[in-house]
Amino acid sequence: MFHRSQNLLLRPIWPEDWEGVFAGIADEGVVRNLARAPWPYGAEDARRFTALPIEPMFPRFLVTRACDAAVVGCIGIDPHEGDVELGYWIARPYWGQGYATEAGQAVLQIARTLGHSQMVASHFLDNPASGKVLRKLGFTPTGRVVERHSCGRGHKSQTAEYALDLSVPSQEDNRVAA
């Protein structure tokens, strides 16, 4: 599955993408904001990640700039404790440029198309920028703060949880329908 937005191309992650993934994620500032990525993040970790099987109902995407195919990050949805969870990372050179929000909007459209009706997400409390992205995407805080293990940190840290009802049309959907 592919998705072209205004500035980005989201496409499946292939094994030959391991070097681009490695270059973007092998940064402690990126990995510490993720639950499942280890630190230090090595080339073999990138090879394993890019070789994961594709699950049609839970796609993962390489986020690239449409203008030059530069790897911006990765985004996807995964099953998590009976829910569907949005997860993403953006390489440090691309922070603060709106790419996480743009990629997130695309993945939410894809999740609706796949028939998912509810989405969850979370962020570590010391990463408020991710919370800002989630709110821009329409997620609302659940009011729950829970500890979640971070492989990159090597311990549990507090996360704020969010939820989104995908059956409610998004602002993006409303603009398309107008």
N, C-alpha and C positions, 0 to 999 in steps of 0.2 A: 504494500500500500504506500502510495506517495501523496503528499499534500504540498501545494504551492501556495504560499501566502504572499503578502506584499513584498517582503524582503527576504523570505526564507524558503528553502526547500527542505521538507521533512521526508526522509526516505528510510527504507529498512536498513538495518545495520548488518553489514556483511563481514565475514572474517578478514577480508583484505583491508578493512577500515581500522584495524587494530592500532596502527601507528598514529592516525589522526585522533583516535580516542585517547590513546596514551598521552599524546602531547597536550591535550586539553585537561585531562583529569589528574595527571601526575603532579598535583599542586596541593600541599597540605591545606591551604585555605579553601579549596574546592571540596576535597574529600571529607574534611571534618564536618561538613554540613550534610553528609549523606549517612544513611543508616547501614547500608550493606557493603560499601566499598572499603577495602582495607587500607591502612597506611603503615608503611610506605606502599604505594601503588606501583607495581612493577609491570614490565612488558608482558609477562606471562598472565597477569590479571587482565590486561587489555585483550590479550588473545582469547582467554576463556570467555570474557564478556561478549566479544564480537562473534564467538562461535555458538552462543546459546541458540536453541531452536526458536523459531518464530511461532508464536501462539496467536492465531488469527483474532481471537476475541480480546487479547491483551497485547496490542502491538507496542513495540519500542522503536524509536526513530533516531537516526542521526540527524541533528539539526545543522544545516549548512546555510551559508549566505547564498542567495540566488545569484548575486552578481559575480562571485568568484569561487564558489564551492568551498570556501574556508569552513572548517569544522568549528561550529560555535558551541556545541554541546550535545547532550542526549536528553530525550524526554520519552515518557511512555506511561502506560497504565499496567498495573499488576494486581492480581488478587492479594488481599491482605486482611486476614482475620474475618473472612466472610464479606468484605467490602471490595470495592474497586478503588484503588489508590493511584493518584497522580504523583509521579516522581520525575525530577529533572535535575540536571546540573548544567551550568554554563561556564565555559572556560574564562578565567580571570580577565583576559584582554577584552572580553565582550560584556562584562558586567556594566550595568547602568545604562544600557543602550536600548532597552525595551524588547530584547530578543526572547527573554523568558516569557513575557506576557504574550507576545505574538505567537510563539510556539505553543503555549498553553491554550490559547484560543483555538488554534488548529486542532489540537488533540481533543479538546472538549467537543468540537464539532464531530470528530471521528467517533468519539465515545457515544454520542447521541445516535449517529448513523448505525453503530453496532448494536444499539438497543439497550445500552446501559442507562439506568434511570437515576442512579445516585452515585456520587463520587466523594471520596474523602482525600484529605491531604494533611500534612503536618509540617512543622518546621521547628528546629531547635530554637529555644528562646533567645540564644545569643546570635541568631541570624534573622533579625527583623526585616531585612530586605525581602526575604522569601515570603514572609507574611504579607508584605505589601503587594507582591505579585499575586498571591492567592486571592486577596481581597479585590484586586483589579479584575480578576477572572470571574468574580461573582461568588467565591466561597465565603461562607460566614463562619466566624469562630463558634465552636460548640460550647465554649466555656470550660472545656476539659484541658487540664495540663497534666500530662503523664510522662513517666520516664520511659525512654526508648533506648535500646542499645545502639551505639554507633561503633561499627567495626573500626572506622578511621580514628576515633577518639580512644577506643579501647575500653570504654565504660559506658554506663547509662547516663543520659542527660535529659533534662526536661524538654518536652515538646508541647507546643500548642496545637490542638486539633481543630480541623475545619471540615465542613461538609458543603455539598452543593447538590441541589435537586436539579437533575438534568431534564426533567419533564417540563420545567418552566423555560419558555423561550429566552435565550440570551439577548443582550442588546445587539450583538452581531447578527443573530437570526432576524431580529426586528428590522435592521437596516437592509438586509437582503430581501425581505418580504415587501418592503416599501417601494 
